[in-house]
Amino acid sequence: MNADIPINKPQPILNPKELTLFDRNTNIRSAIQALESGTPILVTEFYSNGMLLLKELQRHLKKKFPNKSFKEQRTYRSEFQKLSNLVLIEIENTI
């Protein structure tokens, strides 16, 4: 087993009041602005809400980084990874 691979194990967020909530009634532009400012967003209600947010985030970043050069493609992917890691879902302990 290769011990050189770093493991990303985030700490649980115990106070959900620190998060911005996202559902189908949330303004997508304000949610993307919150992500860009570094604020985590908690997707509520349906899985499709999270998919919608990620799709709109991709659309926003494609306008910002046109992907015409290799450098722009790398910047786009890096920014998408950074912002999409701020999109959270709630996990319930069912044990």
N, C-alpha and C positions, 0 to 999 in steps of 0.2 A: 504494500500500500504506500502511495506517495504522500509524504507528510508535508510537502511544499504547497499543497492546495489550500488557500485560506478559506475558512468557513465563515459565512455571514449569518450569524445567529442574532437577530435583533432582540433587544430587551422588550418585554411586554409593556404595553402602555396601560397603566392601571387607572388613569383618570381620563375617561373619554371626553370630558368637558374641554380638554386641551385641543381637541380635534375639530376640524370643520366637517360637517356632515354633508353627504351628497346623495340626493335621490332624484327621481325623474322631474321634480319641480325646481331643482336648483339651477341657477343661471350658470351655464357651462363656461362662459368667458370669465366670470368671477372665480370659478373653481380653478381654471387654468392659471389665473393670476395668483391665486393662493399657492398653487404648486410652485410657480416660479419664484415666489417669495420664500419658499422653504417650509410652508405650512402643510403638514400631513392632512390628507382627506380620507375620511371613513365613508366607504360606500355602504349605503343602507338599502333595505328592501330587497331588490332583485339583483341577480348576477348580471343581467343585461344592462343595469345602470353603470356598472363598472366597465363593461365593454364599450358602452357609449362614450364614457369619459375618456378611455384610452384611444378610441377612434378619433375623437375630436382633438385630443392632444397631438396625435400624429398629424392630423390636418393642419393644426396650428404651427407645428414645427416644420412641416414641409413648406409652408409659406415663408417662414423665417430663415430656413436653410434649404435652398433649392436643390441640393444634391447633384449639382453639375460637375463638381470635382471630387476627387478622392478625399481631400481635406474636409469639404463640406459634408460628405457622407459620414465621415468619422465624427465630426462635430454633432451632426444630427443624432447619430446612434448614441453618443455619449450623453447628450442632453435628454433624449428620450429615456434612457436607462435611469438617469439621475431623478427625473421627475416621476416616472412610473413607479419607482421604489417608494415614493411618498403616498401612493394610492394604497389604502389599507382596507381589509375586510375584517369583520369580527369573527373570532373563533370561539365557539362555546365548548366548555369542558363537559363532555357527556359521560365521563366515567364516574 
